[in-house]
Amino acid sequence: MAHIRKRKNKKGITYQANVRCKQKNIDIYKSFNRLSDAREWAIKKENEITENEYQKKDNITFFENALNDYMNKISINKAKLTYDREKTCSKSLLKFFNGFLLCDISPKLICQYRDKRLIDVSPYSVRLELTLLKQIYKIAQNEWGIIIDNPVNMVKFPSVPHGRENFLDKIQIKLLLDECKNSTNKKLYFYVFMILHSGMRPGEAAGLLKKDIKTNRKIIEVFKKGKKRHVPMTDSLLEKIPVMLSLEPKSEYVFLPQNVSEYFKNYPSQYFRCSFKHAIKRGKLNITIHDLRHTSASLLLMAGVDIRTLADILGHSSLNMVKRYTHLLDDYKISAINKINNIGD
């Protein structure tokens, strides 16, 4: 009933203990760094099964029930954008894994799902779906009392090609701001200016609340996924804050009106979609709203800001998210290296 496999990976050798009992629909496994620990765990689980001490919670044993519980109790409490994304991902997962017990979903089966989905959707979409599946197992382990390993941990996620990163030069920045000033949307200029001078995400800037601007401390408080970070303001941005706060005098938002629809509350950057599109069309600029954030990040790097500080300003938990900006600075690097051009002369 118990079987132990020796596995090699990048971190070294691990031992996977697997305990099965077809009569009770039990198939559990767990990985260990030491063989003795794997054997001890396997013996313990075998004894639990024999003595009927192994208990499953029937209401969440089947995948469809676990998924339903996760969506209704966990996902629904997340940000609207995150909930909508997980709701979309859940449909394809349910279509494939419906009818399976949680313990029956093996790494091999997940790999089959991954390869099948890659035929129809992008690697990025598959990564989101596998992340949701992984999260369901994590909740089952930590909060629902299900004694089971997370099979997604043993599955390789598809690689995603580098995203499009572009940043504006000084001429393009001036051209864009001039076109924004000429827009019928008088808030557009200040919105674009704020992103360029803070590195905030377009949605963060568009949905900014007045109370979160701390002019006395020269920071903006930004809340994302229940976490708060402080975004510093440039002196130029600080000077424009009084005008920005007067744009919507009766609203709690800086840019959104008082009686704005729920759609724009959930997706605030869409409030500027049309006006920004018209501005870049008039200026003949091939850019997106997210390129403003890329521009701010790149200019900070060129100004000598270290990567760790830049990650804090942008709100990235991983330095890898910031390192992707560095390849945009090749011309600047060439100019910088020429400062030691006379070595040996």
PLY file of the C-alpha trace (Angstrom):
ply
format ascii 1.0
element vertex 345
property float x
property float y
property float z
element edge 344
property int vertex1
property int vertex2
end_header
0.00 0.00 0.00
2.98 2.34 0.53
5.60 3.15 -2.07
8.61 5.48 -1.92
10.23 7.02 -4.98
13.62 8.64 -5.24
13.53 11.83 -7.29
16.22 14.16 -8.59
15.60 17.86 -9.13
17.51 21.14 -9.19
17.63 21.28 -5.41
19.01 17.75 -5.06
17.43 14.41 -4.17
14.01 14.06 -2.56
11.90 11.06 -1.57
8.20 10.89 -2.41
6.12 8.64 -0.20
2.83 7.44 -1.72
0.09 5.64 0.23
-2.91 4.17 -1.60
-6.07 2.39 -0.61
-8.47 1.75 -3.52
-11.24 0.48 -1.23
-11.39 3.86 0.55
-10.51 6.01 -2.45
-7.33 7.17 -0.73
-4.25 8.21 -2.67
-1.94 10.53 -0.74
1.68 11.47 -1.20
4.27 13.76 0.28
7.91 14.61 -0.48
10.78 14.59 2.01
14.47 15.42 1.93
15.36 12.33 3.95
14.42 8.70 3.24
13.84 7.98 6.94
11.25 10.77 7.16
9.45 9.43 4.09
9.29 5.92 5.57
8.09 7.22 8.93
5.31 9.26 7.31
4.21 6.32 5.12
4.00 3.96 8.10
2.00 6.52 10.08
-0.54 6.99 7.26
-0.89 3.25 6.75
-1.70 2.84 10.43
-4.24 5.67 10.30
-6.02 4.04 7.37
-5.99 0.62 9.02
-7.37 2.01 12.29
-9.99 4.12 10.44
-8.43 7.32 11.83
-8.00 8.80 8.36
-11.03 10.99 7.73
-11.97 12.92 4.64
-14.48 15.77 4.62
-17.03 14.45 2.14
-18.46 17.85 1.24
-15.18 18.96 -0.29
-13.68 15.64 -1.37
-14.75 16.00 -5.00
-13.00 18.66 -7.04
-16.19 20.42 -8.10
-17.23 20.83 -4.45
-13.79 22.10 -3.45
-13.81 24.57 -6.34
-17.29 25.77 -5.43
-16.30 26.28 -1.79
-13.15 28.13 -2.79
-14.99 30.50 -5.14
-17.84 31.22 -2.69
-15.76 31.54 0.47
-12.26 32.60 -0.57
-12.21 34.10 -4.03
-15.33 36.21 -3.56
-13.53 38.19 -0.83
-10.69 39.16 -3.16
-10.53 42.25 -5.38
-13.20 42.34 -8.09
-10.64 42.01 -10.85
-9.02 38.99 -9.18
-12.38 37.33 -8.53
-13.44 37.77 -12.15
-10.14 36.31 -13.34
-10.42 33.26 -11.07
-14.05 32.79 -12.09
-12.97 32.59 -15.73
-10.15 30.16 -14.89
-12.49 27.96 -12.84
-14.67 27.19 -15.86
-11.93 25.40 -17.79
-10.69 23.61 -14.66
-14.18 22.36 -13.86
-14.73 21.13 -17.40
-11.64 18.91 -17.19
-11.53 17.81 -13.52
-15.26 17.47 -12.82
-16.01 14.13 -11.15
-12.47 13.58 -9.83
-11.67 13.23 -6.16
-9.02 15.63 -4.96
-6.78 12.68 -4.16
-7.20 11.31 -7.71
-5.79 14.39 -9.42
-2.17 13.44 -10.00
0.71 15.49 -11.43
0.44 13.39 -14.61
-3.23 14.30 -14.99
-2.46 17.99 -14.45
0.25 17.81 -17.11
-2.34 16.39 -19.52
-4.61 19.31 -18.71
-1.75 21.79 -19.20
-0.75 20.38 -22.59
-4.34 20.25 -23.80
-5.01 23.86 -22.79
-1.83 25.11 -24.45
-3.33 24.13 -27.80
-6.19 26.61 -27.34
-4.93 29.40 -25.08
-1.73 31.28 -24.27
0.88 30.07 -21.76
-0.05 33.03 -19.56
-3.68 31.84 -19.35
-2.59 28.30 -18.49
-0.32 29.64 -15.73
-3.28 31.50 -14.21
-5.41 28.34 -14.28
-2.70 26.21 -12.70
-2.16 28.88 -10.06
-5.84 28.69 -9.14
-5.67 24.89 -8.94
-2.60 25.15 -6.72
-4.37 27.63 -4.46
-7.38 25.32 -4.04
-5.12 22.53 -2.77
-3.32 24.96 -0.47
-6.61 26.04 1.10
-7.70 22.39 1.37
-4.51 21.61 3.31
-4.37 24.67 5.55
-8.02 25.49 6.21
-10.21 22.49 5.38
-8.20 19.80 7.16
-7.63 17.64 4.08
-4.48 15.55 4.50
-3.14 15.60 0.98
-0.10 16.80 -0.92
-0.38 19.56 -3.49
0.15 17.84 -6.88
0.56 21.18 -8.69
3.89 21.66 -6.92
5.32 18.88 -9.07
4.11 20.31 -12.38
6.20 22.61 -14.54
4.36 25.78 -15.49
4.59 26.83 -19.16
7.07 29.59 -19.87
5.70 32.98 -20.80
7.52 35.10 -23.38
8.77 38.48 -22.19
6.01 41.04 -22.26
6.11 44.19 -24.32
8.08 46.86 -22.51
8.38 50.29 -24.03
9.29 53.66 -22.63
9.00 57.20 -23.91
11.88 59.58 -24.52
11.77 63.25 -23.50
10.32 64.40 -26.82
7.53 61.82 -26.68
6.73 62.68 -23.07
6.35 66.37 -23.92
4.25 65.56 -26.99
1.96 63.29 -24.98
1.47 65.82 -22.18
0.72 68.57 -24.69
-1.95 66.40 -26.33
-3.39 65.55 -22.93
-3.69 69.27 -22.15
-5.70 69.70 -25.35
-8.05 66.84 -24.47
-11.71 67.51 -23.75
-11.13 65.45 -20.60
-9.43 68.06 -18.42
-8.37 65.40 -15.91
-6.33 63.43 -18.44
-3.23 65.62 -18.23
-3.06 65.37 -14.43
-3.72 61.61 -14.55
-0.86 60.98 -17.00
1.40 63.37 -15.08
0.74 61.49 -11.84
1.71 58.12 -13.32
4.90 59.51 -14.85
5.93 61.17 -11.59
5.07 58.30 -9.26
5.33 55.03 -11.21
1.88 54.03 -9.99
-0.18 51.46 -11.86
-2.81 53.07 -14.14
-5.62 51.57 -12.07
-4.07 52.75 -8.80
-3.77 56.32 -10.05
-7.23 56.44 -11.64
-8.97 55.08 -8.53
-6.94 57.12 -6.04
-8.81 58.44 -3.01
-8.15 61.96 -1.76
-7.56 60.75 1.80
-4.66 58.60 0.62
-2.61 61.60 -0.52
-0.38 62.71 2.36
1.04 66.04 1.19
2.75 66.74 4.52
4.80 63.54 4.11
5.11 63.75 0.29
3.72 60.25 -0.14
0.68 58.50 -1.57
-0.70 55.49 0.29
-1.59 52.68 -2.11
-3.51 49.59 -1.03
-3.30 46.37 -3.06
-4.24 42.84 -2.00
-4.68 44.01 1.56
-1.15 45.43 1.71
-0.18 49.09 1.95
2.84 50.73 0.38
4.05 54.33 0.35
4.67 55.89 -3.06
6.86 59.01 -2.87
5.92 62.09 -4.91
8.23 64.35 -6.90
8.21 68.04 -6.05
6.53 68.75 -9.40
3.72 66.32 -8.61
3.35 67.76 -5.12
2.83 71.24 -6.61
-0.06 69.98 -8.75
-1.85 68.12 -5.96
-4.03 71.12 -4.89
-5.33 71.47 -8.46
-5.95 67.71 -8.67
-7.93 67.73 -5.43
-10.19 70.43 -6.87
-11.05 68.49 -10.06
-13.93 66.66 -8.36
-14.78 68.78 -5.32
-17.74 66.63 -4.21
-16.12 63.24 -4.76
-13.97 61.15 -2.43
-11.89 60.25 -5.48
-9.23 62.43 -7.06
-10.31 61.70 -10.63
-13.54 59.68 -10.54
-16.81 61.62 -10.11
-18.99 61.22 -7.03
-21.68 59.04 -8.63
-19.36 56.96 -10.81
-20.65 53.56 -11.94
-19.59 50.32 -10.27
-17.76 49.35 -13.46
-15.37 52.29 -13.22
-14.93 51.70 -9.48
-13.80 48.16 -10.26
-11.81 49.11 -13.37
-10.89 52.78 -12.80
-8.27 53.03 -15.58
-11.05 52.43 -18.12
-12.39 55.87 -17.19
-9.54 57.38 -19.23
-9.44 54.79 -22.02
-11.14 56.81 -24.75
-9.51 60.17 -23.97
-6.04 58.60 -23.77
-6.63 56.75 -27.03
-7.56 60.00 -28.78
-4.54 61.81 -27.30
-1.99 59.28 -28.58
-3.76 59.16 -31.94
-3.42 62.93 -32.34
0.23 62.73 -31.29
0.87 59.70 -33.55
2.33 57.80 -30.61
2.42 53.99 -30.58
2.16 53.51 -26.81
-0.16 52.13 -24.16
-1.18 53.54 -20.81
1.08 50.98 -19.09
4.09 52.38 -20.95
3.88 55.42 -18.68
4.73 53.22 -15.70
7.53 51.57 -17.71
8.83 55.05 -18.52
8.85 56.13 -14.89
10.67 52.93 -13.84
13.27 53.26 -16.61
13.99 56.91 -15.82
14.47 56.05 -12.16
16.97 53.35 -13.11
18.86 55.77 -15.35
18.93 58.26 -12.49
20.82 55.70 -10.40
18.03 54.35 -8.19
18.89 50.84 -7.01
16.68 47.92 -7.99
15.48 47.17 -4.45
14.27 50.75 -3.92
12.64 50.74 -7.36
10.81 47.50 -6.51
9.43 49.12 -3.34
8.25 52.20 -5.24
6.55 50.14 -7.94
5.07 47.65 -5.49
6.84 44.55 -6.81
7.53 41.77 -4.31
10.01 40.10 -6.67
13.17 41.72 -8.00
12.71 39.74 -11.24
9.75 41.98 -12.05
12.06 44.99 -11.92
15.00 43.42 -13.73
12.93 43.20 -16.89
13.26 46.97 -17.25
17.04 46.91 -17.37
17.31 45.61 -20.95
15.57 48.79 -22.12
18.57 50.83 -21.05
21.14 49.52 -23.54
21.82 52.94 -25.12
22.22 54.48 -21.70
24.65 51.73 -20.68
26.75 52.34 -23.80
26.89 56.04 -22.96
27.83 55.25 -19.38
30.65 52.85 -20.26
32.22 55.47 -22.51
32.93 57.51 -19.39
35.96 55.23 -18.88
36.87 55.25 -22.56
40.27 56.81 -21.86
41.58 54.04 -19.63
45.13 53.17 -20.67
45.62 56.19 -22.97
0 1
1 2
2 3
3 4
4 5
5 6
6 7
7 8
8 9
9 10
10 11
11 12
12 13
13 14
14 15
15 16
16 17
17 18
18 19
19 20
20 21
21 22
22 23
23 24
24 25
25 26
26 27
27 28
28 29
29 30
30 31
31 32
32 33
33 34
34 35
35 36
36 37
37 38
38 39
39 40
40 41
41 42
42 43
43 44
44 45
45 46
46 47
47 48
48 49
49 50
50 51
51 52
52 53
53 54
54 55
55 56
56 57
57 58
58 59
59 60
60 61
61 62
62 63
63 64
64 65
65 66
66 67
67 68
68 69
69 70
70 71
71 72
72 73
73 74
74 75
75 76
76 77
77 78
78 79
79 80
80 81
81 82
82 83
83 84
84 85
85 86
86 87
87 88
88 89
89 90
90 91
91 92
92 93
93 94
94 95
95 96
96 97
97 98
98 99
99 100
100 101
101 102
102 103
103 104
104 105
105 106
106 107
107 108
108 109
109 110
110 111
111 112
112 113
113 114
114 115
115 116
116 117
117 118
118 119
119 120
120 121
121 122
122 123
123 124
124 125
125 126
126 127
127 128
128 129
129 130
130 131
131 132
132 133
133 134
134 135
135 136
136 137
137 138
138 139
139 140
140 141
141 142
142 143
143 144
144 145
145 146
146 147
147 148
148 149
149 150
150 151
151 152
152 153
153 154
154 155
155 156
156 157
157 158
158 159
159 160
160 161
161 162
162 163
163 164
164 165
165 166
166 167
167 168
168 169
169 170
170 171
171 172
172 173
173 174
174 175
175 176
176 177
177 178
178 179
179 180
180 181
181 182
182 183
183 184
184 185
185 186
186 187
187 188
188 189
189 190
190 191
191 192
192 193
193 194
194 195
195 196
196 197
197 198
198 199
199 200
200 201
201 202
202 203
203 204
204 205
205 206
206 207
207 208
208 209
209 210
210 211
211 212
212 213
213 214
214 215
215 216
216 217
217 218
218 219
219 220
220 221
221 222
222 223
223 224
224 225
225 226
226 227
227 228
228 229
229 230
230 231
231 232
232 233
233 234
234 235
235 236
236 237
237 238
238 239
239 240
240 241
241 242
242 243
243 244
244 245
245 246
246 247
247 248
248 249
249 250
250 251
251 252
252 253
253 254
254 255
255 256
256 257
257 258
258 259
259 260
260 261
261 262
262 263
263 264
264 265
265 266
266 267
267 268
268 269
269 270
270 271
271 272
272 273
273 274
274 275
275 276
276 277
277 278
278 279
279 280
280 281
281 282
282 283
283 284
284 285
285 286
286 287
287 288
288 289
289 290
290 291
291 292
292 293
293 294
294 295
295 296
296 297
297 298
298 299
299 300
300 301
301 302
302 303
303 304
304 305
305 306
306 307
307 308
308 309
309 310
310 311
311 312
312 313
313 314
314 315
315 316
316 317
317 318
318 319
319 320
320 321
321 322
322 323
323 324
324 325
325 326
326 327
327 328
328 329
329 330
330 331
331 332
332 333
333 334
334 335
335 336
336 337
337 338
338 339
339 340
340 341
341 342
342 343
343 344
